[in-house]
Amino acid sequence: MPTVLKDGGFHLRILLPPREHGPAHVHVRKAGAVVVIDLPDANQSLGIRKIRRMRETDVMAAFRLVEANVELLLEHWRRYHG
């Protein structure tokens, strides 16, 4: 699971095939907590899929971080998943 971006204690990761699956998304980790955020495409918008033990303020900060870097993250997703 490569870390594609680090910022403010957050580690944004994309799992690799065959373990990973679509639709495009990133796993954002901080201090043992995680939020999974779906990346936008023709069928879905940027959105939160799953939260595990992350504080609401960190979830919102993670969402803003993904939103600010969505093109980079989609580029990484496509590189790993085609």
Stockholm file with secondary structure:
# STOCKHOLM 1.0

chainA/1-82         MPTVLKDGGFHLRILLPPREHGPAHVHVRKAGAVVVIDLPDANQSLGIRKIRRMRETDVMAAFRLVEANVELLLEHWRRYHG
#=GR chainA/1-82 SS CCEEEEETTEEEECCCTTTCCSSCEEEEEETTEEEEEECCCSSCCSEEEEEESCCHHHHHHHHHHHHHTHHHHHHHHHHHHC
#=GC SS_cons        CCEEEEETTEEEECCCTTTCCSSCEEEEEETTEEEEEECCCSSCCSEEEEEESCCHHHHHHHHHHHHHTHHHHHHHHHHHHC
//
